[in-house]
């Protein structure tokens, strides 16, 4: 690990005053030695700050007045290419995290999901990752120099004769014989993959016509056995006094293994995130099921027995009728409340009834005693069914959103709608409540929980709302048509 006692200069790029104050408090409460904390509200303010100050690490918000999303990462990496960058975002998506890190960030933290301890660890690890990356970059540069002399396929092209020559790499790396080392103008059609030919031709044409002295590109190169390898090709264009090209030399490197490793790494990261999400959801469901069974099998049975005893006493044991009668009513009410709690924890969709009946039961229970009126519209026919895990997910989403509507929206009416086409199933939950500004970061975990469930099943969630205009939650999920088993 790096030197924990070293005082660091930190730059927080954040336009939201509340978020900045929270991050600053976390930094000051952490074990990190801090020399000074700088703040920039936009990317444009950073150059002036770094002109007179050495920044050790950057905490970067992705939603800024003059830059959004990954463009902020790109811009900051250009301004401070050797400084570790930690992205702070209000949105938790695996795609955004992977893309941010691939573009130069060292870590990705979701606002509201970290404290001073996690922030301290992230900063320490990011500093070490950046040092390792810089060392690896230097090593790669030295490796490329060696590889260029040994394994790269060196080539040259003569514009006067319209002929070219491949180096020995065409034999060692791609399996051709010596008579293939000489090539003609039609080399793109002969060696480049059909899907990449137009791209390669356009890159060459653009650099030749615009006076460039070099060009580079990645494409698939045909081997002698008909297979293809990914190559990274770069060339130097030599021009005469009038600017016309007369010769071009370059080197072509096989990057097939690099491409494969990058693809496997990305797939592994996605699988790991999916596993974490699935484990979290399953743990939550197991905890709720256990609690539901405990309430139903233990407490409810005890109260039912007490009710029976009081009923016997009430029937003629000489006890005060008023007191016994009230006790009897209170026990009935307690049993009903425990049953409601049990139902809310153990999803009805797991009990063998359909999603429609489960949602109707949910609506009846959660709106009891409230002014909210809920309409259920189901356009999915009985000839097809949805996987039980997806039914449970939909049930939990509806449960979460209805509770949100009751708590925050002040709505009088809400509509739950199901429909599908050949590829997707759609769930829409709308209300006529007070609404909210969707451009502001939402601190609550309700919508975050819904988003995590949707992400696990590769779905899409959209929230449409404005102050005073209610709220609509739209969800799309890939749907596989299945015939109900006989």
C-alpha positions as CSV (number, residue, x, y, z in Angstrom):
1,X,0.0,0.0,0.0
2,X,1.0,3.6,-0.4
3,X,2.2,5.9,2.4
4,X,-0.9,6.5,4.6
5,X,0.8,9.4,6.4
6,X,1.5,11.4,3.3
7,X,-0.8,14.5,3.1
8,X,-2.7,14.5,-0.1
9,X,-4.2,17.2,-2.2
10,X,-7.6,16.2,-3.5
11,X,-9.8,17.7,-6.2
12,X,-13.6,17.1,-5.9
13,X,-15.4,17.9,-9.1
14,X,-19.0,18.2,-8.0
15,X,-21.6,20.9,-8.8
16,X,-24.1,19.8,-6.1
17,X,-23.3,21.6,-2.8
18,X,-24.9,19.0,-0.6
19,X,-23.0,16.1,-2.3
20,X,-19.8,18.1,-2.0
21,X,-20.3,18.8,1.7
22,X,-21.0,15.1,2.3
23,X,-17.9,13.9,0.5
24,X,-15.8,16.5,2.3
25,X,-17.1,15.3,5.6
26,X,-16.3,11.7,4.7
27,X,-12.8,12.7,3.7
28,X,-12.2,14.6,6.9
29,X,-13.5,11.8,9.0
30,X,-11.3,9.2,7.2
31,X,-7.8,8.2,8.2
32,X,-6.5,9.8,5.1
33,X,-3.8,12.5,5.5
34,X,-5.2,15.6,3.8
35,X,-3.2,18.6,2.9
36,X,-6.0,20.4,1.0
37,X,-9.3,19.8,-0.7
38,X,-10.0,21.7,-3.9
39,X,-13.5,21.9,-5.4
40,X,-14.5,22.5,-9.1
41,X,-18.1,22.8,-10.1
42,X,-17.4,22.1,-13.7
43,X,-14.7,20.6,-16.0
44,X,-13.9,24.1,-17.4
45,X,-12.7,25.2,-13.9
46,X,-10.1,22.4,-13.6
47,X,-7.3,23.8,-15.8
48,X,-6.9,26.9,-13.6
49,X,-6.8,24.8,-10.4
50,X,-4.2,22.4,-11.6
51,X,-2.0,25.1,-13.1
52,X,-0.7,26.1,-9.6
53,X,-1.4,22.9,-7.6
54,X,-0.3,19.3,-7.7
55,X,-3.4,17.1,-7.5
56,X,-2.9,13.6,-6.0
57,X,-6.4,12.2,-6.6
58,X,-9.7,13.3,-8.3
59,X,-13.2,12.5,-7.1
60,X,-15.4,13.1,-10.2
61,X,-19.1,13.5,-10.5
62,X,-20.5,12.3,-13.9
63,X,-23.4,14.9,-14.1
64,X,-21.8,18.3,-14.5
65,X,-23.2,21.5,-16.0
66,X,-20.6,21.3,-18.9
67,X,-20.1,17.6,-19.2
68,X,-22.2,14.4,-18.7
69,X,-21.4,10.7,-18.3
70,X,-18.3,9.1,-19.6
71,X,-17.4,12.4,-21.4
72,X,-16.4,13.7,-17.9
73,X,-14.0,10.8,-17.4
74,X,-12.5,11.3,-20.9
75,X,-12.0,15.1,-20.3
76,X,-10.5,14.6,-16.8
77,X,-8.2,11.9,-17.9
78,X,-6.9,14.2,-20.6
79,X,-6.3,17.0,-18.1
80,X,-4.7,14.8,-15.5
81,X,-3.5,11.6,-17.3
82,X,-1.2,10.5,-14.4
83,X,-3.7,11.2,-11.5
84,X,-6.0,8.6,-10.1
85,X,-9.7,9.2,-10.8
86,X,-12.6,7.9,-8.7
87,X,-16.0,8.3,-10.3
88,X,-18.9,9.3,-8.0
89,X,-22.3,8.7,-9.5
90,X,-25.9,8.6,-8.5
91,X,-26.6,5.7,-10.9
92,X,-25.5,2.1,-10.3
93,X,-25.0,0.3,-13.6
94,X,-22.4,-2.3,-14.5
95,X,-22.0,-1.0,-18.0
96,X,-21.3,2.6,-16.8
97,X,-18.8,1.3,-14.2
98,X,-16.9,-0.9,-16.8
99,X,-16.8,1.9,-19.4
100,X,-15.6,4.5,-16.9
101,X,-12.7,2.2,-15.7
102,X,-11.9,1.3,-19.3
103,X,-11.6,5.0,-20.1
104,X,-9.1,5.8,-17.3
105,X,-11.0,5.8,-14.0
106,X,-9.5,3.7,-11.2
107,X,-12.8,3.1,-9.2
108,X,-16.5,3.7,-9.3
109,X,-18.6,4.5,-6.2
110,X,-22.3,5.0,-6.1
111,X,-23.5,8.0,-4.1
112,X,-25.3,7.0,-0.9
113,X,-23.6,3.5,-0.9
114,X,-20.3,4.4,0.7
115,X,-19.0,5.9,3.9
116,X,-15.7,7.3,5.1
117,X,-14.1,3.8,5.5
118,X,-15.0,2.7,2.0
119,X,-13.9,6.0,0.5
120,X,-10.6,5.7,2.3
121,X,-10.0,2.2,1.0
122,X,-11.0,3.3,-2.5
123,X,-8.6,6.2,-2.5
124,X,-5.7,4.1,-1.2
125,X,-6.4,1.3,-3.7
126,X,-6.9,3.8,-6.6
127,X,-3.5,5.4,-5.9
128,X,-1.8,2.0,-6.0
129,X,-3.8,0.9,-9.1
130,X,-2.6,4.1,-10.9
131,X,1.0,3.5,-10.0
132,X,0.7,-0.1,-11.2
133,X,-1.0,1.0,-14.4
134,X,1.8,3.6,-15.1
135,X,4.4,1.0,-14.5
136,X,2.5,-1.4,-16.7
137,X,2.2,1.2,-19.4
138,X,6.0,1.8,-19.4
139,X,6.6,-1.9,-19.5
140,X,4.2,-2.2,-22.4
141,X,6.0,0.5,-24.3
142,X,9.3,-1.2,-23.8
143,X,7.6,-4.5,-24.8
144,X,6.2,-3.0,-28.0
145,X,9.7,-1.8,-29.0
146,X,11.1,-5.2,-28.6
147,X,8.1,-6.9,-30.2
148,X,8.3,-4.6,-33.2
149,X,11.8,-5.8,-33.9
150,X,11.0,-9.5,-33.4
151,X,7.3,-10.5,-33.8
152,X,5.7,-7.5,-35.6
153,X,5.0,-7.8,-39.3
154,X,7.0,-5.0,-40.8
155,X,5.7,-3.8,-44.2
156,X,6.4,-1.1,-46.8
157,X,4.5,0.3,-49.8
158,X,5.9,2.1,-52.8
159,X,3.5,4.5,-54.5
160,X,5.6,4.8,-57.7
161,X,5.5,1.0,-58.4
162,X,2.1,0.4,-56.6
163,X,3.7,-2.6,-54.9
164,X,4.5,-3.6,-51.4
165,X,6.6,-6.0,-49.3
166,X,5.7,-7.9,-46.1
167,X,8.4,-8.7,-43.6
168,X,9.1,-12.1,-42.1
169,X,6.2,-11.7,-39.8
170,X,3.8,-12.6,-42.6
171,X,5.4,-16.1,-42.5
172,X,5.9,-16.5,-38.7
173,X,2.6,-15.0,-37.5
174,X,0.2,-15.7,-40.4
175,X,1.6,-18.8,-42.0
176,X,2.2,-17.6,-45.6
177,X,5.1,-18.8,-47.7
178,X,7.9,-16.5,-49.0
179,X,6.2,-16.0,-52.4
180,X,3.4,-14.1,-50.6
181,X,5.8,-11.4,-49.2
182,X,5.2,-9.3,-52.3
183,X,1.7,-7.8,-52.5
184,X,-0.2,-5.7,-55.0
185,X,-2.8,-2.8,-54.8
186,X,-5.6,-5.2,-54.1
187,X,-4.2,-6.3,-50.8
188,X,-7.2,-5.1,-48.8
189,X,-9.6,-7.4,-50.7
190,X,-7.1,-10.3,-50.4
191,X,-6.1,-10.0,-46.7
192,X,-8.6,-8.0,-44.8
193,X,-11.9,-9.5,-43.5
194,X,-14.9,-8.5,-45.7
195,X,-16.6,-6.7,-42.9
196,X,-13.5,-4.5,-42.2
197,X,-12.5,-3.7,-45.8
198,X,-14.5,-0.5,-46.1
199,X,-13.3,0.8,-42.7
200,X,-9.6,0.2,-43.6
201,X,-9.9,1.8,-47.0
202,X,-11.6,4.9,-45.5
203,X,-8.9,5.3,-42.8
204,X,-6.1,5.1,-45.4
205,X,-7.9,7.4,-47.8
206,X,-8.7,10.0,-45.1
207,X,-5.1,10.2,-43.9
208,X,-3.6,10.3,-47.4
209,X,-5.9,13.1,-48.5
210,X,-5.6,15.2,-45.4
211,X,-1.9,15.5,-45.4
212,X,-1.3,13.2,-42.3
213,X,2.1,11.7,-41.8
214,X,0.7,8.6,-40.0
215,X,-2.3,6.3,-39.6
216,X,-3.4,3.5,-37.4
217,X,-6.3,1.1,-37.1
218,X,-7.5,-2.3,-35.9
219,X,-9.0,-5.0,-38.2
220,X,-9.0,-8.7,-38.9
221,X,-6.2,-10.0,-41.1
222,X,-6.6,-13.2,-43.1
223,X,-4.1,-16.1,-42.3
224,X,-2.9,-18.6,-44.8
225,X,-5.3,-21.3,-43.5
226,X,-8.3,-19.0,-44.0
227,X,-8.8,-18.0,-40.4
228,X,-8.5,-14.4,-39.2
229,X,-6.4,-12.7,-36.5
230,X,-7.1,-9.3,-35.0
231,X,-4.2,-6.9,-35.8
232,X,-3.2,-3.4,-34.7
233,X,-1.7,-1.7,-37.7
234,X,0.1,1.6,-37.9
235,X,2.0,3.2,-40.7
236,X,4.2,6.3,-41.4
237,X,3.5,8.2,-44.6
238,X,6.5,9.8,-46.4
239,X,5.6,12.8,-48.7
240,X,7.6,14.8,-51.2
241,X,8.0,18.6,-51.2
242,X,4.5,19.0,-52.8
243,X,2.9,16.9,-50.1
244,X,2.3,13.8,-52.3
245,X,2.9,10.4,-50.7
246,X,5.7,8.4,-52.3
247,X,6.3,5.7,-49.7
248,X,4.7,4.3,-46.6
249,X,6.2,2.0,-43.9
250,X,4.7,0.4,-40.9
251,X,4.3,-2.5,-38.5
252,X,1.3,-4.9,-37.9
253,X,0.9,-6.5,-34.5
254,X,-1.2,-9.6,-33.7
255,X,-3.6,-8.5,-30.9
256,X,-5.9,-11.5,-31.0
257,X,-5.0,-12.7,-27.6
258,X,-5.4,-9.3,-26.1
259,X,-8.9,-9.0,-27.6
260,X,-9.8,-12.4,-26.2
261,X,-8.6,-11.5,-22.7
262,X,-10.4,-8.1,-22.8
263,X,-13.6,-9.9,-23.9
264,X,-13.3,-12.5,-21.2
265,X,-12.5,-9.9,-18.5
266,X,-15.6,-7.9,-19.5
267,X,-17.8,-11.0,-19.4
268,X,-16.4,-12.1,-16.1
269,X,-17.1,-8.7,-14.6
270,X,-20.7,-8.8,-15.8
271,X,-21.1,-12.4,-14.5
272,X,-19.7,-11.4,-11.1
273,X,-22.1,-8.4,-10.8
274,X,-25.0,-10.6,-11.8
275,X,-24.0,-13.1,-9.2
276,X,-23.8,-10.4,-6.5
277,X,-27.2,-9.1,-7.5
278,X,-28.8,-12.5,-7.6
279,X,-27.3,-13.5,-4.2
280,X,-28.6,-10.2,-2.7
281,X,-32.1,-10.7,-4.0
282,X,-32.2,-14.4,-2.9
283,X,-30.9,-13.5,0.6
284,X,-33.6,-10.8,0.9
285,X,-36.3,-13.2,-0.1
286,X,-35.1,-16.0,2.2
287,X,-35.0,-13.5,5.1
288,X,-38.5,-12.4,4.4
289,X,-39.8,-15.9,4.0
290,X,-38.2,-17.1,7.2
291,X,-39.8,-14.1,9.1
292,X,-43.1,-14.8,7.5
293,X,-43.1,-18.4,8.5
294,X,-42.0,-17.5,12.0
295,X,-44.9,-15.1,12.4
296,X,-47.4,-17.5,11.0
297,X,-46.3,-20.7,12.7
298,X,-45.5,-19.3,16.2
299,X,-47.0,-16.0,17.1
300,X,-50.2,-16.4,15.2
301,X,-50.8,-19.9,16.7
302,X,-50.3,-18.5,20.3
303,X,-52.7,-15.7,19.7
304,X,-55.3,-18.1,18.2
305,X,-55.1,-20.2,21.3
306,X,-55.5,-17.2,23.6
307,X,-58.5,-16.2,21.5
308,X,-60.1,-19.7,22.0
309,X,-59.6,-19.5,25.8
310,X,-61.1,-16.0,26.0
311,X,-64.0,-17.2,23.8
312,X,-64.7,-20.0,26.3
313,X,-64.5,-17.6,29.2
314,X,-66.8,-15.1,27.4
315,X,-69.4,-17.7,26.9
316,X,-70.3,-17.9,30.6
317,X,-67.6,-18.1,33.2
318,X,-68.7,-15.1,35.2
319,X,-66.0,-12.7,33.9
320,X,-66.9,-9.1,33.1
321,X,-68.4,-9.1,29.6
322,X,-67.1,-5.7,28.6
323,X,-63.4,-6.5,29.3
324,X,-63.7,-10.0,27.8
325,X,-65.4,-8.6,24.7
326,X,-62.8,-6.0,24.1
327,X,-60.0,-8.6,24.6
328,X,-61.8,-10.8,22.0
329,X,-61.9,-8.0,19.5
330,X,-58.3,-7.0,20.0
331,X,-57.1,-10.5,19.5
332,X,-59.1,-10.7,16.2
333,X,-57.5,-7.5,15.1
334,X,-54.0,-8.8,16.1
335,X,-54.5,-12.0,14.1
336,X,-55.6,-10.0,11.1
337,X,-52.6,-7.7,11.3
338,X,-50.2,-10.7,11.7
339,X,-51.8,-12.4,8.7
340,X,-51.3,-9.2,6.6
341,X,-47.6,-9.0,7.7
342,X,-47.1,-12.6,6.8
343,X,-48.6,-12.2,3.4
344,X,-46.4,-9.1,2.7
345,X,-43.3,-11.1,3.5
346,X,-44.1,-14.4,1.8
347,X,-45.0,-13.5,-1.7
348,X,-48.4,-15.0,-2.9
349,X,-46.8,-15.8,-6.2
350,X,-44.8,-18.5,-4.4
351,X,-48.0,-20.1,-3.1
352,X,-49.3,-21.4,-6.4
353,X,-51.7,-18.6,-7.3
354,X,-51.3,-16.4,-10.4
355,X,-49.6,-13.0,-10.5
356,X,-52.9,-11.2,-11.1
357,X,-54.5,-12.7,-8.0
358,X,-51.4,-12.0,-6.0
359,X,-51.4,-8.3,-7.1
360,X,-55.1,-8.0,-6.4
361,X,-54.6,-9.3,-2.9
362,X,-51.7,-6.9,-2.4
363,X,-53.6,-3.9,-3.6
364,X,-56.5,-4.8,-1.3
365,X,-54.3,-5.0,1.7
366,X,-51.9,-2.1,1.2
367,X,-54.7,0.4,0.3
368,X,-56.9,-0.7,3.2
369,X,-57.5,2.4,5.3
370,X,-56.0,4.7,2.6
371,X,-57.7,7.0,0.2
372,X,-55.8,5.6,-2.8
373,X,-57.8,3.8,-5.4
374,X,-55.9,1.3,-7.6
375,X,-56.9,-0.1,-11.0
376,X,-55.3,-3.3,-12.4
377,X,-55.2,-3.8,-16.2
378,X,-54.0,-7.2,-17.4
379,X,-53.7,-7.7,-21.1
380,X,-51.7,-10.9,-20.9
381,X,-53.7,-14.0,-21.9
382,X,-54.1,-17.2,-20.1
383,X,-52.4,-19.3,-22.8
384,X,-48.9,-18.1,-21.8
385,X,-47.2,-17.7,-18.4
386,X,-44.2,-16.0,-16.9
387,X,-41.4,-17.7,-15.1
388,X,-42.1,-17.8,-11.3
389,X,-38.9,-15.9,-10.6
390,X,-40.0,-13.1,-12.9
391,X,-43.5,-13.2,-11.3
392,X,-41.9,-12.7,-7.9
393,X,-39.7,-9.9,-9.2
394,X,-42.8,-8.1,-10.7
395,X,-44.7,-8.7,-7.4
396,X,-41.8,-7.1,-5.4
397,X,-41.6,-4.1,-7.8
398,X,-45.4,-3.5,-7.5
399,X,-45.2,-3.9,-3.7
400,X,-42.3,-1.4,-3.6
401,X,-43.9,1.2,-5.9
402,X,-47.3,1.1,-4.3
403,X,-45.7,1.7,-0.9
404,X,-43.8,4.6,-2.5
405,X,-47.1,6.1,-3.9
406,X,-48.8,5.8,-0.5
407,X,-45.9,7.3,1.4
408,X,-44.9,10.2,-0.8
409,X,-47.2,10.9,-3.8
410,X,-50.4,12.1,-2.1
411,X,-52.2,10.4,-5.0
412,X,-55.9,9.5,-5.1
413,X,-55.7,7.1,-8.1
414,X,-53.1,4.7,-9.4
415,X,-53.1,2.2,-12.4
416,X,-51.1,-1.0,-12.7
417,X,-50.9,-2.3,-16.2
418,X,-49.5,-5.5,-17.8
419,X,-49.0,-6.1,-21.5
420,X,-46.7,-8.0,-23.9
421,X,-45.7,-8.5,-27.4
422,X,-43.6,-11.2,-29.1
423,X,-40.3,-10.1,-27.5
424,X,-41.1,-8.1,-24.3
425,X,-43.4,-7.9,-21.3
426,X,-44.3,-4.5,-20.1
427,X,-45.3,-3.3,-16.6
428,X,-46.5,0.3,-16.0
429,X,-47.4,1.8,-12.7
430,X,-48.8,5.4,-12.8
431,X,-50.3,7.8,-10.3
432,X,-51.8,11.2,-10.2
433,X,-49.8,12.4,-7.2
434,X,-47.5,15.4,-6.6
435,X,-44.7,14.0,-8.8
436,X,-41.1,15.0,-8.6
437,X,-38.1,16.3,-10.6
438,X,-36.4,13.3,-12.1
439,X,-33.2,15.3,-12.9
440,X,-32.5,15.5,-9.2
441,X,-30.7,12.6,-7.5
442,X,-33.0,10.5,-5.5
443,X,-31.6,9.4,-2.1
444,X,-34.2,6.7,-1.3
445,X,-33.5,3.0,-1.8
446,X,-37.0,2.2,-3.3
447,X,-36.3,3.0,-6.9
448,X,-32.7,1.7,-6.5
449,X,-34.0,-1.7,-5.4
450,X,-36.3,-1.8,-8.4
451,X,-33.5,-0.8,-10.7
452,X,-31.3,-3.6,-9.3
453,X,-34.0,-6.2,-9.9
454,X,-34.6,-5.0,-13.5
455,X,-30.8,-5.0,-14.3
456,X,-30.5,-8.6,-13.2
457,X,-33.0,-9.7,-15.8
458,X,-31.5,-7.4,-18.5
459,X,-34.6,-5.1,-18.5
460,X,-35.1,-1.4,-18.9
461,X,-36.6,1.0,-16.3
462,X,-37.9,4.5,-17.1
463,X,-39.3,7.0,-14.6
464,X,-41.5,9.8,-16.1
465,X,-42.5,12.5,-13.7
466,X,-42.7,16.3,-13.2
467,X,-43.7,18.3,-10.1
468,X,-47.5,18.4,-9.9
469,X,-48.0,15.9,-12.8
470,X,-47.8,12.5,-11.1
471,X,-45.4,9.7,-11.8
472,X,-45.2,6.8,-14.2
473,X,-42.8,3.9,-13.8
474,X,-42.3,2.0,-17.1
475,X,-40.5,-1.4,-17.1
476,X,-39.6,-3.5,-20.2
477,X,-38.4,-7.1,-19.8
478,X,-37.3,-9.6,-22.5
479,X,-40.1,-12.1,-22.8
480,X,-39.9,-15.7,-24.1
481,X,-43.2,-17.1,-25.2
482,X,-44.0,-20.4,-23.6
483,X,-46.8,-22.8,-23.9
484,X,-48.4,-23.8,-20.6
485,X,-47.5,-27.4,-19.8
486,X,-50.2,-30.0,-19.8
